[in-house]
Amino acid sequence: VQLQASGGGLVQAGGSLRLSCAASLRTFDRYALAWFRQAPGKEREFVAAIFRSGRATNYADSVKGRFTISRDNTKKTVSLQMSSLKPEDTAVYYCAARQTILTDYRIDADVFDYWGQGTQVTVSS
């Protein structure tokens, strides 16, 4: 199983970036998907998740209203559209996946089985 994240880069505060993660998961539609991030010297933190239905999502308070997570089951990708970026959004962003049932909405990092390699997002002030 591989998760390949892309789309990171350097952007000015207030700008936008779109991260994508391609997954080599045979039954992609049975997976909950999420983005986490880790800034230097800080612990990894949850950013956003999208569940099997594609309609249920969850966001960290710090990104609500600015970030949007989406999935494309045909292309087997999960994306994170980030807008109104702030310097505190600077981090390595990781996509993650776990096979789950429809009503499982857990978002703890420990329950995710598969992780991408990370993509750097740097927001300058």
Backbone as JSON Lines, residues from 0, in Angstrom:
{"i":0,"aa":"V","n":[0.84,-1.19,0.0],"ca":[0.0,0.0,0.0],"c":[0.88,1.24,0.0]}
{"i":1,"aa":"Q","n":[0.55,2.16,-0.89],"ca":[1.32,3.41,-0.96],"c":[0.38,4.61,-0.95]}
{"i":2,"aa":"L","n":[0.79,5.62,-0.2],"ca":[0.12,6.91,-0.24],"c":[1.17,7.92,-0.67]}
{"i":3,"aa":"Q","n":[0.89,8.63,-1.75],"ca":[1.86,9.57,-2.3],"c":[1.28,10.97,-2.23]}
{"i":4,"aa":"A","n":[1.84,11.79,-1.34],"ca":[1.37,13.17,-1.18],"c":[2.15,14.11,-2.08]}
{"i":5,"aa":"S","n":[1.47,15.15,-2.54],"ca":[2.1,16.15,-3.38],"c":[1.37,17.48,-3.23]}
{"i":6,"aa":"G","n":[1.99,18.54,-3.76],"ca":[1.32,19.83,-3.79],"c":[1.83,20.85,-2.8]}
{"i":7,"aa":"G","n":[2.75,20.46,-1.94],"ca":[3.29,21.41,-0.99],"c":[4.15,22.45,-1.67]}
{"i":8,"aa":"G","n":[4.54,23.47,-0.9],"ca":[5.4,24.51,-1.45],"c":[5.46,25.7,-0.54]}
{"i":9,"aa":"L","n":[5.99,26.78,-1.09],"ca":[6.14,28.04,-0.37],"c":[5.06,29.01,-0.86]}
{"i":10,"aa":"V","n":[4.35,29.61,0.07],"ca":[3.29,30.55,-0.28],"c":[3.26,31.68,0.74]}
{"i":11,"aa":"Q","n":[2.83,32.83,0.31],"ca":[2.72,33.96,1.23],"c":[1.45,33.84,2.07]}
{"i":12,"aa":"A","n":[1.48,34.45,3.22],"ca":[0.3,34.47,4.07],"c":[-0.89,35.02,3.3]}
{"i":13,"aa":"G","n":[-2.02,34.37,3.49],"ca":[-3.22,34.75,2.76],"c":[-3.41,33.99,1.46]}
{"i":14,"aa":"G","n":[-2.39,33.28,1.05],"ca":[-2.46,32.53,-0.19],"c":[-3.12,31.18,-0.04]}
{"i":15,"aa":"S","n":[-3.08,30.41,-1.13],"ca":[-3.73,29.11,-1.17],"c":[-2.8,28.05,-1.73]}
{"i":16,"aa":"L","n":[-3.05,26.82,-1.3],"ca":[-2.36,25.66,-1.84],"c":[-3.34,24.51,-1.85]}
{"i":17,"aa":"R","n":[-3.12,23.58,-2.76],"ca":[-3.93,22.36,-2.81],"c":[-3.02,21.16,-2.72]}
{"i":18,"aa":"L","n":[-3.21,20.37,-1.68],"ca":[-2.47,19.13,-1.51],"c":[-3.28,17.97,-2.07]}
{"i":19,"aa":"S","n":[-2.58,17.01,-2.63],"ca":[-3.24,15.8,-3.12],"c":[-2.49,14.58,-2.62]}
{"i":20,"aa":"C","n":[-3.22,13.5,-2.48],"ca":[-2.62,12.24,-2.04],"c":[-3.22,11.12,-2.87]}
{"i":21,"aa":"A","n":[-2.38,10.42,-3.58],"ca":[-2.82,9.3,-4.41],"c":[-2.57,8.01,-3.65]}
{"i":22,"aa":"A","n":[-3.55,7.13,-3.66],"ca":[-3.46,5.91,-2.87],"c":[-3.55,4.67,-3.75]}
{"i":23,"aa":"S","n":[-2.72,3.71,-3.44],"ca":[-2.78,2.43,-4.14],"c":[-3.57,1.43,-3.3]}
{"i":24,"aa":"L","n":[-4.8,1.81,-2.99],"ca":[-5.67,0.98,-2.17],"c":[-6.73,0.35,-3.06]}
{"i":25,"aa":"R","n":[-6.82,-0.98,-3.03],"ca":[-7.72,-1.68,-3.93],"c":[-9.18,-1.32,-3.66]}
{"i":26,"aa":"T","n":[-9.54,-1.23,-2.37],"ca":[-10.91,-0.9,-2.01],"c":[-10.95,0.49,-1.38]}
{"i":27,"aa":"F","n":[-10.55,1.46,-2.15],"ca":[-10.38,2.85,-1.68],"c":[-11.64,3.37,-1.0]}
{"i":28,"aa":"D","n":[-12.81,3.01,-1.53],"ca":[-14.04,3.57,-0.99],"c":[-14.38,3.03,0.4]}
{"i":29,"aa":"R","n":[-13.65,2.07,0.88],"ca":[-13.87,1.53,2.23],"c":[-12.96,2.19,3.27]}
{"i":30,"aa":"Y","n":[-12.22,3.2,2.84],"ca":[-11.24,3.82,3.72],"c":[-11.67,5.22,4.16]}
{"i":31,"aa":"A","n":[-11.42,5.5,5.43],"ca":[-11.46,6.87,5.91],"c":[-10.09,7.48,5.62]}
{"i":32,"aa":"L","n":[-10.08,8.75,5.29],"ca":[-8.85,9.42,4.87],"c":[-8.67,10.69,5.69]}
{"i":33,"aa":"A","n":[-7.43,11.05,5.91],"ca":[-7.19,12.22,6.75],"c":[-5.88,12.89,6.38]}
{"i":34,"aa":"W","n":[-5.77,14.11,6.82],"ca":[-4.52,14.86,6.75],"c":[-4.11,15.22,8.18]}
{"i":35,"aa":"F","n":[-2.84,15.03,8.44],"ca":[-2.22,15.47,9.68],"c":[-1.06,16.38,9.31]}
{"i":36,"aa":"R","n":[-0.53,17.08,10.3],"ca":[0.63,17.91,10.04],"c":[1.54,17.93,11.26]}
{"i":37,"aa":"Q","n":[2.8,18.2,11.01],"ca":[3.77,18.3,12.09],"c":[4.72,19.45,11.81]}
{"i":38,"aa":"A","n":[4.71,20.41,12.7],"ca":[5.61,21.54,12.61],"c":[6.89,21.23,13.39]}
{"i":39,"aa":"P","n":[7.98,21.9,13.06],"ca":[9.24,21.65,13.77],"c":[9.09,21.84,15.28]}
{"i":40,"aa":"G","n":[9.54,20.87,16.03],"ca":[9.48,20.97,17.47],"c":[8.12,20.73,18.08]}
{"i":41,"aa":"K","n":[7.15,20.36,17.26],"ca":[5.79,20.14,17.76],"c":[5.35,18.71,17.45]}
{"i":42,"aa":"E","n":[4.32,18.31,18.15],"ca":[3.76,16.99,17.9],"c":[2.88,17.01,16.65]}
{"i":43,"aa":"R","n":[2.73,15.84,16.07],"ca":[1.83,15.71,14.94],"c":[0.41,16.03,15.37]}
{"i":44,"aa":"E","n":[-0.33,16.74,14.54],"ca":[-1.69,17.11,14.9],"c":[-2.65,16.82,13.74]}
{"i":45,"aa":"F","n":[-3.87,16.55,14.13],"ca":[-4.94,16.3,13.16],"c":[-5.31,17.59,12.44]}
{"i":46,"aa":"V","n":[-5.57,17.48,11.14],"ca":[-6.0,18.64,10.36],"c":[-7.43,18.45,9.86]}
{"i":47,"aa":"A","n":[-7.66,17.35,9.13],"ca":[-8.99,17.13,8.54],"c":[-9.15,15.67,8.19]}
{"i":48,"aa":"A","n":[-10.39,15.23,8.18],"ca":[-10.71,13.85,7.79],"c":[-11.97,13.82,6.96]}
{"i":49,"aa":"I","n":[-12.04,12.83,6.1],"ca":[-13.25,12.58,5.32],"c":[-13.52,11.09,5.4]}
{"i":50,"aa":"F","n":[-14.78,10.76,5.63],"ca":[-15.12,9.39,5.92],"c":[-15.7,8.7,4.7]}
{"i":51,"aa":"R","n":[-16.09,7.46,4.87],"ca":[-16.43,6.63,3.72],"c":[-17.51,7.22,2.84]}
{"i":52,"aa":"S","n":[-18.5,7.81,3.45],"ca":[-19.61,8.35,2.66],"c":[-19.19,9.48,1.74]}
{"i":53,"aa":"G","n":[-18.11,10.16,2.12],"ca":[-17.67,11.33,1.37],"c":[-18.39,12.59,1.8]}
{"i":54,"aa":"R","n":[-19.5,12.43,2.53],"ca":[-20.25,13.6,2.98],"c":[-19.83,14.02,4.4]}
{"i":55,"aa":"A","n":[-19.44,13.06,5.19],"ca":[-19.03,13.35,6.57],"c":[-17.57,13.76,6.59]}
{"i":56,"aa":"T","n":[-17.31,14.9,7.22],"ca":[-15.96,15.41,7.35],"c":[-15.75,15.92,8.77]}
{"i":57,"aa":"N","n":[-14.5,16.13,9.11],"ca":[-14.14,16.66,10.42],"c":[-12.91,17.53,10.24]}
{"i":58,"aa":"Y","n":[-12.88,18.65,10.93],"ca":[-11.77,19.58,10.8],"c":[-11.27,20.01,12.19]}
{"i":59,"aa":"A","n":[-9.99,20.24,12.26],"ca":[-9.45,20.87,13.46],"c":[-9.99,22.3,13.53]}
{"i":60,"aa":"D","n":[-10.2,22.78,14.74],"ca":[-10.74,24.13,14.91],"c":[-9.86,25.18,14.22]}
{"i":61,"aa":"S","n":[-8.57,24.93,14.22],"ca":[-7.63,25.92,13.69],"c":[-7.73,26.09,12.17]}
{"i":62,"aa":"V","n":[-8.38,25.14,11.49],"ca":[-8.45,25.24,10.02],"c":[-9.89,25.34,9.51]}
{"i":63,"aa":"K","n":[-10.85,25.25,10.39],"ca":[-12.25,25.33,9.97],"c":[-12.52,26.62,9.22]}
{"i":64,"aa":"G","n":[-13.21,26.48,8.11],"ca":[-13.54,27.64,7.3],"c":[-12.45,28.05,6.33]}
{"i":65,"aa":"R","n":[-11.27,27.47,6.48],"ca":[-10.15,27.81,5.58],"c":[-9.72,26.62,4.73]}
{"i":66,"aa":"F","n":[-9.82,25.43,5.27],"ca":[-9.4,24.21,4.57],"c":[-10.63,23.38,4.2]}
{"i":67,"aa":"T","n":[-10.52,22.68,3.07],"ca":[-11.58,21.78,2.63],"c":[-10.98,20.46,2.17]}
{"i":68,"aa":"I","n":[-11.45,19.38,2.75],"ca":[-10.98,18.05,2.35],"c":[-12.01,17.43,1.41]}
{"i":69,"aa":"S","n":[-11.51,16.7,0.44],"ca":[-12.4,16.03,-0.51],"c":[-11.76,14.73,-0.97]}
{"i":70,"aa":"R","n":[-12.56,13.86,-1.54],"ca":[-12.04,12.6,-2.04],"c":[-12.64,12.3,-3.41]}
{"i":71,"aa":"D","n":[-11.88,11.57,-4.19],"ca":[-12.34,11.12,-5.49],"c":[-12.11,9.61,-5.54]}
{"i":72,"aa":"N","n":[-13.17,8.86,-5.36],"ca":[-13.03,7.41,-5.27],"c":[-12.63,6.79,-6.61]}
{"i":73,"aa":"T","n":[-12.96,7.46,-7.7],"ca":[-12.59,6.93,-9.02],"c":[-11.09,7.06,-9.24]}
{"i":74,"aa":"K","n":[-10.56,8.2,-8.85],"ca":[-9.12,8.44,-9.03],"c":[-8.31,7.96,-7.83]}
{"i":75,"aa":"K","n":[-9.0,7.57,-6.76],"ca":[-8.33,7.11,-5.54],"c":[-7.41,8.2,-4.98]}
{"i":76,"aa":"T","n":[-7.96,9.37,-4.85],"ca":[-7.21,10.49,-4.3],"c":[-7.98,11.2,-3.2]}
{"i":77,"aa":"V","n":[-7.25,11.82,-2.31],"ca":[-7.81,12.7,-1.3],"c":[-7.06,14.02,-1.4]}
{"i":78,"aa":"S","n":[-7.8,15.11,-1.33],"ca":[-7.21,16.43,-1.51],"c":[-7.5,17.32,-0.32]}
{"i":79,"aa":"L","n":[-6.66,18.31,-0.15],"ca":[-6.85,19.29,0.9],"c":[-6.64,20.66,0.27]}
{"i":80,"aa":"Q","n":[-7.72,21.38,0.1],"ca":[-7.65,22.75,-0.41],"c":[-7.45,23.68,0.77]}
{"i":81,"aa":"M","n":[-6.36,24.41,0.75],"ca":[-6.02,25.29,1.87],"c":[-6.05,26.74,1.39]}
{"i":82,"aa":"S","n":[-6.82,27.55,2.07],"ca":[-6.94,28.96,1.72],"c":[-6.66,29.81,2.95]}
{"i":83,"aa":"S","n":[-6.46,31.09,2.7],"ca":[-6.18,32.04,3.8],"c":[-5.08,31.5,4.7]}
{"i":84,"aa":"L","n":[-4.03,31.03,4.08],"ca":[-2.96,30.38,4.84],"c":[-2.27,31.37,5.77]}
{"i":85,"aa":"K","n":[-1.85,30.85,6.91],"ca":[-1.17,31.63,7.94],"c":[0.21,31.04,8.19]}
{"i":86,"aa":"P","n":[1.13,31.83,8.69],"ca":[2.46,31.28,9.0],"c":[2.39,30.07,9.94]}
{"i":87,"aa":"E","n":[1.43,30.04,10.81],"ca":[1.3,28.91,11.74],"c":[0.81,27.64,11.07]}
{"i":88,"aa":"D","n":[0.46,27.71,9.8],"ca":[0.11,26.51,9.04],"c":[1.35,25.81,8.49]}
{"i":89,"aa":"T","n":[2.51,26.43,8.66],"ca":[3.76,25.85,8.18],"c":[4.03,24.53,8.89]}
{"i":90,"aa":"A","n":[4.21,23.48,8.09],"ca":[4.41,22.14,8.65],"c":[4.63,21.16,7.5]}
{"i":91,"aa":"V","n":[5.01,19.96,7.87],"ca":[4.96,18.84,6.93],"c":[3.58,18.22,7.04]}
{"i":92,"aa":"Y","n":[2.93,18.08,5.92],"ca":[1.56,17.54,5.89],"c":[1.59,16.09,5.42]}
{"i":93,"aa":"Y","n":[0.88,15.25,6.15],"ca":[0.83,13.83,5.86],"c":[-0.61,13.4,5.58]}
{"i":94,"aa":"C","n":[-0.76,12.57,4.56],"ca":[-2.06,11.95,4.37],"c":[-2.05,10.58,5.03]}
{"i":95,"aa":"A","n":[-3.22,10.14,5.43],"ca":[-3.33,8.86,6.13],"c":[-4.63,8.18,5.75]}
{"i":96,"aa":"A","n":[-4.64,6.87,5.88],"ca":[-5.83,6.1,5.49],"c":[-6.03,4.93,6.45]}
{"i":97,"aa":"R","n":[-7.29,4.56,6.64],"ca":[-7.59,3.35,7.4],"c":[-8.9,2.77,6.89]}
{"i":98,"aa":"Q","n":[-8.93,1.46,6.82],"ca":[-10.17,0.79,6.41],"c":[-11.12,0.81,7.58]}
{"i":99,"aa":"T","n":[-12.39,1.1,7.31],"ca":[-13.31,1.29,8.41],"c":[-14.74,1.0,7.99]}
{"i":100,"aa":"I","n":[-15.62,1.02,8.97],"ca":[-17.04,0.88,8.69],"c":[-17.65,2.27,8.52]}
{"i":101,"aa":"L","n":[-18.87,2.31,8.01],"ca":[-19.5,3.58,7.68],"c":[-19.65,4.51,8.86]}
{"i":102,"aa":"T","n":[-19.86,3.95,10.04],"ca":[-20.16,4.8,11.2],"c":[-18.98,5.02,12.12]}
{"i":103,"aa":"D","n":[-17.8,4.75,11.66],"ca":[-16.6,4.94,12.48],"c":[-15.98,6.27,12.12]}
{"i":104,"aa":"Y","n":[-16.04,7.21,13.06],"ca":[-15.57,8.57,12.8],"c":[-14.35,8.95,13.65]}
{"i":105,"aa":"R","n":[-13.63,7.95,14.07],"ca":[-12.44,8.25,14.88],"c":[-11.38,8.98,14.04]}
{"i":106,"aa":"I","n":[-10.64,9.86,14.72],"ca":[-9.63,10.65,14.01],"c":[-8.27,10.6,14.69]}
{"i":107,"aa":"D","n":[-8.13,9.8,15.73],"ca":[-6.82,9.7,16.37],"c":[-5.81,9.15,15.39]}
{"i":108,"aa":"A","n":[-4.61,9.69,15.42],"ca":[-3.56,9.25,14.51],"c":[-3.28,7.76,14.66]}
{"i":109,"aa":"D","n":[-3.44,7.26,15.87],"ca":[-3.1,5.86,16.16],"c":[-3.98,4.87,15.4]}
{"i":110,"aa":"V","n":[-5.16,5.29,14.98],"ca":[-6.06,4.34,14.31],"c":[-5.84,4.29,12.81]}
{"i":111,"aa":"F","n":[-4.99,5.14,12.29],"ca":[-4.71,5.14,10.85],"c":[-3.56,4.18,10.56]}
{"i":112,"aa":"D","n":[-3.78,3.33,9.56],"ca":[-2.84,2.26,9.26],"c":[-1.78,2.64,8.24]}
{"i":113,"aa":"Y","n":[-2.14,3.51,7.32],"ca":[-1.24,3.82,6.22],"c":[-0.98,5.32,6.16]}
{"i":114,"aa":"W","n":[0.28,5.65,5.88],"ca":[0.71,7.05,5.89],"c":[1.52,7.37,4.65]}
{"i":115,"aa":"G","n":[1.33,8.58,4.14],"ca":[2.16,9.07,3.06],"c":[3.47,9.59,3.59]}
{"i":116,"aa":"Q","n":[4.33,10.01,2.67],"ca":[5.68,10.41,3.04],"c":[5.76,11.84,3.53]}
{"i":117,"aa":"G","n":[4.72,12.62,3.35],"ca":[4.72,14.01,3.8],"c":[5.11,14.98,2.7]}
{"i":118,"aa":"T","n":[4.53,16.15,2.77],"ca":[4.86,17.22,1.83],"c":[4.96,18.52,2.61]}
{"i":119,"aa":"Q","n":[6.0,19.28,2.35],"ca":[6.28,20.5,3.13],"c":[5.42,21.66,2.65]}
{"i":120,"aa":"V","n":[4.79,22.32,3.6],"ca":[4.06,23.55,3.34],"c":[4.71,24.64,4.17]}
{"i":121,"aa":"T","n":[5.14,25.7,3.52],"ca":[5.77,26.82,4.2],"c":[5.01,28.09,3.85]}
{"i":122,"aa":"V","n":[4.53,28.78,4.88],"ca":[3.78,30.02,4.69],"c":[4.61,31.17,5.25]}
{"i":123,"aa":"S","n":[4.96,32.09,4.4],"ca":[5.78,33.22,4.82],"c":[4.89,34.4,5.21]}
{"i":124,"aa":"S","n":[5.38,35.17,6.16],"ca":[4.59,36.31,6.65],"c":[4.87,37.57,5.85]}
